């Protein structure tokens, strides 16, 4: 009986060809499941080991290492080495070739070949600055990943996020919930009809009548914070921590009616630090969704995410068992009023509601931290705000009056313009099977992730001038007030104020559903603290260090311990 074998060189070529085929399959199928990754990365080389071993013996090639064992391990090393080398070479060649769909877009070489570089950089929290610098260098559309673009132009806002033809969320979000779930969280839904159906309960929970219901919760927490700070009788406080505890307690009230006691205990359970520790892992898995298939098997990785999901599930179960004492977000998510045509599963409520506390609390606390840092850095602005707050024509305890206060809202909007709570925006992608989508003069093929980089867009002088990088709340006032308060500034410079480029809470059907609640919280707390306390930076604190330390995770607890305020009763 004769054994038919290929020459050694042809066998090596076959292994290399298999590596190229593997790249083509990855490019076509984009597998994410661990089983599929194993089948493509481990199984083919194992099968090919036999062919290489036979060819080596047929060609009289010594396997090295002595004996059959050495020959076998030599074949394993050679096969896997050639397979992975050819796969990598094929991948790099394609991503850098003129045949790649995004070949015409400029960007750093390291970003074009892999997301790993940007992932590592982002873990340091400076992703927003990196994107901003790239836009300054390359222009309005840049390639920040092998299949990812970042836009800075206002013409991309409506096509990517608008109500009519906006894009669904990208797979960027899939890595944040890598475990097997019966229900996908709402922020991972890509089907527009399914997203709209699940979004209905959220829209009801944050409708105008419900915001009126939440007013009492916000008022109670604002009064509690004022009382607790007053009890300190002046001195130095870490204001950012207090703002975080405040926002966390409110979101517990709004979602579950009760449960938050971070202000009262000064977060003795360190829940906020625990939540913050989730963010680096979540960001890592967002940039590299395929890594979600592996992270559960690596000891010490993802523990914070799993623990937080356990905590959120426990809160939801407790709220379900206790029933309604008043209308809250859970009341609508579980459909206690019975407006949906089918019962809502508790598991769906858990996966949808779990991010609610972190998303709502951390974005609001981040924005409040930004606002107070800017106010303390610009004493004249703080003085003008206090003048409005102290004006008897405004009843600063009523939310309706706060919503009409021009300078208060100008301060909030200007802070959100310079420092949107989500600095780098919301990644989107065309639906599979859609054929791609046009974004102005650009075209997004299927499989392309894209985002409007909010931090860069809102600092673009084509959208906001003069001095788009400077904190100038007066730019949000009517022209006559601008000229009255800052005649030299607005009388001698061209004024550009493009509100279409102001998207701190995103826009469209996938925007931040709690944005109006966030405005309520910010207005009421700012009025209370400005009217009740004098504030200044701790002596010796350098305000410029705070912006340097600002980090960009999707939602992040800004823990700037050196950014403290001296508060004394007014």
C-alpha positions, 0 to 999 in steps of 0.5 A: 500500500502506497502513501500519497503525500505532497512535497514539503514545500507544497504542504507548507503552501497549503497551510499558508493558503488555509491561513488566508482562507481563515482570514476571508472567513473572519472578514465575511462571518465576523464570528464572536462565539468562542466555539466559532473562534476555536473552530477557525483558529485551532482546528484547521492547523491541527488537521493540517499537522498530519499532512505536514508530518506525512510530507516531512517523512515522505521527503526525508526531512528530519523533524528535529528534536530526535525521534517521533516526538520531536518530529511531531512537535516540530510539525505542530510548531511549523503548522501553527506558525505558518497558519497564523503568519499567513492569516496575519499577513493576509489581514494586514495586507487587506487592511492597508490595501487600496481595495479596502472599503475605507482605504481613502480615509486618512488616519494613523497606520496603527489604527488602520491595521488593528483596534488594539492600539486604540484600545490600549490608549483608551484605557488611559481615559484620553480617547477623546483627546486622541480623536480630537487631535486626529481630527485637527490633523486629518480633517472631518472624517478619519479612520480610527480602526480597520472598519471604523470612522469618526466624523466631526462634521455637523452634516453627519449628525442627522444621517447617523442619529436622526429620527428618519434615517439614523443608524442603529447602535454598533456592535461596539456595545455587544462586548459590554454584555458578553454573557448568554442572555435570554433578552438582549439589553435595549442598548444592544438592540440593532433592529429598529422595530424591536428597539422602538417597542422596548423603548416605549416603556422608557419613554413613558417612564420619562414623559412630562407627567412622570417628570412631574412625579419625580420632582419631589424626589429631586427636591428631597435629595437636594434638600438633604445634600444642603443639610448634610453640607451645612452640618459640616459647618464649612471647611474643605469638601470633595465636592465631586464625591458629593455630586456623585452620591447625590446623583446615585441616590436620585437614580435609585429613587427614580428607578426603584423608589428607594434604596440609595443612601450614599449621601447619608453614609458618605458611601460607606459601602463604596458602591460608587468606587465599585461601579467606577471599577467596571468602566475600564473592563467595559471599555476594553470589551467595547473596543474589542467585542470578540474578546468578550468570548474569552474574558469570562475564562480569565481569572480576575477579569470582568469581576466588577461587571458580573458583581454589578449585574448581580447587584442590579438583578437583586434590586429589581427582584426586591422591587418586584416583590415589594410592589408599587408604593409610587410610580417609578421607572420600574413601574413602567418597565415591568408594565404594572399599569398593563398597557402592553399587549403581552406580559413583560419578563422580569429578566428583560427588565433586569437587563434593561434596567441594570444600566439605568443607575450607572448611566443616569447617575454617572453622566449627571454627576460628571456634568455637575462636576464639570459645571462647578469646576468651570464656575469656580475657575471663572469667578465672574460667571459665578457672580453673574449666575448668583445675581440671577439666582438671588433675583426675586423675580425667579422662584428658584425652588420651582423647576418651571421657573428654573427652566426659564432662567436664561443665565442658569441654562446658558451655564449648563449648556456651555458646560455640556458643549465643552464637556459632554457627559459622553465625550466621544459619542455613540458608535453606530453602524448600518444594518446587515443586509441594508447594503450600507448607508450614505452619510453626506458625501461619504458612504458607510459599507456594512460592517463599518462602525461610525460615530460623530465625535461629540467633543470635537464637533462641539468645539469646532469654530465652524459651529461655535464662535468666537473662541470655541474652546473657551467657556463663554455662557453668554453665547447662549443668550439673546444678542442684546444680552450678549452685547450688554454683558460682553460688548467687546467680545460679541461686538468685534467678532463674528458670532456663529451659534449652530445648535444643530451641532449641540448633541450632548445627549445624542439625538433621535430614537436612541438618544438619552431618554433621561436627558430632561431629568438630568436637566431638572437635577442640574438646575435645582442643585446648582440653584440650591448650592449657589444660593446657600454657599460660597465656594472656592477652590482649596488654597494651593489647588491648580485648576488646570490639573483638573482638565488634564485628569479628565478621563473618557470612559463611556460613563465614568466617576470623575474622582478628582480628589484634588478638586475640592471646594471650600464651602461656607454658609452664605 
